[in-house]
Amino acid sequence: MASGPGPRRTVYALTAAGESAVDTWLAEPVRHVRQLRSHLLMKPALLDRRGLPGAGLLAAQRAALRPIPDSMAAERAAGKGFDAVLPAWRYHNVTAALRFLDEIS
């Protein structure tokens, strides 16, 4: 395929296997709190761009995140001083993500 005017470019296209892998990845909820900002925002955008519904991903993401705040209770209670900072950060990120999911669903 020609790249159009301007400098020569290489244009790539997904294979059927690549498209299947992307579809699988897009349907999977984000598993780590540290990836929420990048992956959780990217997946609904890509689903929308491809004309695919995002409701399944959002429901799966909610289900994956819902048990995390309760499971952090002991860790948060035990933390003193700076040892309490990271659990608090993770807790507030997860609860904010859950509120975000509720709002956009």
GUSETOR-631329 format. One record per residue (C-alpha): x, y, z; residue in one letter. Coordinates in steps of 0.2 Angstrom, whole numbers, plus 5000, padded with zeros to 4 digits. Example, Ala and Ser with C-alpha at 12.3 -4.5 7.8 and 13.67 -1.06 7.14 Angstrom:
2
r px: 5062&py: 4978&pz: 5039&res: a $
r px: 5068&py: 4995&pz: 5036&res: s $
//
This chain:
105
r px: 5000&py: 5000&pz: 5000&res: m $
r px: 5007&py: 5017&pz: 4996&res: a $
r px: 5010&py: 5029&pz: 5010&res: s $
r px: 5003&py: 5045&pz: 5002&res: g $
r px: 5012&py: 5061&pz: 5000&res: p $
r px: 5027&py: 5066&pz: 5010&res: g $
r px: 5041&py: 5055&pz: 5016&res: p $
r px: 5040&py: 5037&pz: 5012&res: r $
r px: 5031&py: 5028&pz: 5026&res: r $
r px: 5028&py: 5010&pz: 5030&res: t $
r px: 5009&py: 5006&pz: 5033&res: v $
r px: 5005&py: 4991&pz: 5044&res: y $
r px: 4989&py: 4981&pz: 5046&res: a $
r px: 4984&py: 4968&pz: 5058&res: l $
r px: 4984&py: 4950&pz: 5054&res: t $
r px: 4968&py: 4940&pz: 5059&res: a $
r px: 4978&py: 4933&pz: 5073&res: a $
r px: 4984&py: 4950&pz: 5079&res: g $
r px: 4966&py: 4957&pz: 5078&res: e $
r px: 4960&py: 4942&pz: 5089&res: s $
r px: 4974&py: 4946&pz: 5101&res: a $
r px: 4969&py: 4964&pz: 5102&res: v $
r px: 4951&py: 4959&pz: 5104&res: d $
r px: 4955&py: 4947&pz: 5119&res: t $
r px: 4966&py: 4961&pz: 5127&res: w $
r px: 4952&py: 4974&pz: 5125&res: l $
r px: 4940&py: 4963&pz: 5134&res: a $
r px: 4951&py: 4959&pz: 5149&res: e $
r px: 4950&py: 4970&pz: 5164&res: p $
r px: 4966&py: 4979&pz: 5171&res: v $
r px: 4973&py: 4968&pz: 5185&res: r $
r px: 4985&py: 4980&pz: 5193&res: h $
r px: 4981&py: 4996&pz: 5201&res: v $
r px: 4997&py: 5004&pz: 5194&res: r $
r px: 4990&py: 5001&pz: 5176&res: q $
r px: 4973&py: 5009&pz: 5179&res: l $
r px: 4977&py: 5026&pz: 5172&res: r $
r px: 4985&py: 5020&pz: 5156&res: s $
r px: 4976&py: 5004&pz: 5152&res: h $
r px: 4959&py: 5008&pz: 5159&res: l $
r px: 4958&py: 5024&pz: 5149&res: l $
r px: 4965&py: 5017&pz: 5133&res: m $
r px: 4954&py: 5001&pz: 5132&res: k $
r px: 4937&py: 5010&pz: 5131&res: p $
r px: 4944&py: 5023&pz: 5119&res: a $
r px: 4950&py: 5009&pz: 5107&res: l $
r px: 4934&py: 4999&pz: 5109&res: l $
r px: 4924&py: 5015&pz: 5104&res: d $
r px: 4936&py: 5018&pz: 5089&res: r $
r px: 4933&py: 5001&pz: 5083&res: r $
r px: 4914&py: 5003&pz: 5085&res: g $
r px: 4913&py: 4989&pz: 5099&res: l $
r px: 4903&py: 4990&pz: 5115&res: p $
r px: 4912&py: 4994&pz: 5131&res: g $
r px: 4899&py: 4988&pz: 5143&res: a $
r px: 4907&py: 4971&pz: 5145&res: g $
r px: 4924&py: 4978&pz: 5149&res: l $
r px: 4917&py: 4990&pz: 5161&res: l $
r px: 4907&py: 4977&pz: 5171&res: a $
r px: 4922&py: 4965&pz: 5171&res: a $
r px: 4933&py: 4980&pz: 5177&res: q $
r px: 4921&py: 4984&pz: 5191&res: r $
r px: 4921&py: 4965&pz: 5196&res: a $
r px: 4940&py: 4964&pz: 5196&res: a $
r px: 4942&py: 4980&pz: 5207&res: l $
r px: 4927&py: 4978&pz: 5219&res: r $
r px: 4936&py: 4966&pz: 5231&res: p $
r px: 4952&py: 4976&pz: 5232&res: i $
r px: 4947&py: 4990&pz: 5244&res: p $
r px: 4940&py: 4977&pz: 5257&res: d $
r px: 4956&py: 4966&pz: 5255&res: s $
r px: 4967&py: 4981&pz: 5259&res: m $
r px: 4958&py: 4985&pz: 5276&res: a $
r px: 4971&py: 4976&pz: 5287&res: a $
r px: 4986&py: 4983&pz: 5277&res: e $
r px: 4979&py: 5000&pz: 5279&res: r $
r px: 4976&py: 4998&pz: 5298&res: a $
r px: 4993&py: 4991&pz: 5301&res: a $
r px: 5002&py: 5005&pz: 5292&res: g $
r px: 5011&py: 5018&pz: 5303&res: k $
r px: 5020&py: 5033&pz: 5297&res: g $
r px: 5026&py: 5032&pz: 5279&res: f $
r px: 5021&py: 5014&pz: 5278&res: d $
r px: 5003&py: 5020&pz: 5278&res: a $
r px: 5006&py: 5030&pz: 5262&res: v $
r px: 5007&py: 5017&pz: 5249&res: l $
r px: 4992&py: 5007&pz: 5255&res: p $
r px: 4982&py: 5024&pz: 5256&res: a $
r px: 4987&py: 5028&pz: 5239&res: w $
r px: 4982&py: 5012&pz: 5232&res: r $
r px: 4965&py: 5012&pz: 5241&res: y $
r px: 4961&py: 5029&pz: 5235&res: h $
r px: 4966&py: 5025&pz: 5217&res: n $
r px: 4955&py: 5009&pz: 5217&res: v $
r px: 4940&py: 5018&pz: 5225&res: t $
r px: 4941&py: 5033&pz: 5213&res: a $
r px: 4942&py: 5020&pz: 5198&res: a $
r px: 4926&py: 5012&pz: 5205&res: l $
r px: 4917&py: 5029&pz: 5206&res: r $
r px: 4923&py: 5033&pz: 5188&res: f $
r px: 4917&py: 5016&pz: 5182&res: l $
r px: 4900&py: 5019&pz: 5190&res: d $
r px: 4899&py: 5036&pz: 5182&res: e $
r px: 4903&py: 5031&pz: 5164&res: i $
r px: 4893&py: 5016&pz: 5164&res: s $
//
